Amino acid sequence: PELHHHPRQAMLQLEAAITALGRPLLVGSSLGGYYATHLAQRHGLRAVLINPAVNPHQLFDGFLGVQQNLYTGEQWQLTEDHIRALAELEVPAPQDPQQFQVWLETGDETLDYRRAEKFYRACALRIQAGGDHSFQGFAERMPALLTFAGFAPDLLQKIDLSAL
């Protein structure tokens, strides 16, 4: 979903979605991976994390002020309150490889994959050489995501993923 730029508002949106969906598989990339980690631990849900941010509140030095959403064009102010709200969502490193799959690409130009590799070391890590922050190998990994979500293998054979 398109989320609000403020972490507390985004969490309200995500909590409402979880309530509406029951026990969904969470899939989050970058900051969405950080949110998914928090929510999966809070609700006992499974999650696939794609190039997830680790401790993002520690990464914003020098970035306070006007920001622009690259997808919607919306401009907003990154404040100390945003950073505090992100810090409030921090959870201990997950320990259950059955609950968390973490997909990393070593060529991520935005986040150092080694931070996530260390933080999620007890989880099911899938590290691919190269790629970038958008996770170039997503289409190839889609069957694994659907399997982790509980879709039957025979159903997966009927899905055409070539458009990805």
BELLINHU-V162594 format. One record per helix or strand of 3 or more residues. SS is the DSSP state (a for helix, b for strand). FROM is the first residue (numbers start at 0). TO is the last residue. Records with the same first field share a line. If there is no record, write none. Layout:
SS = FROM-TO, FROM-TO
//
This chain:
a = 6-20, 30-42, 55-57, 79-87, 112-118, 137-147, 152-155
b = 25-28, 46-49, 64-67, 74-77, 99-104, 123-127
//
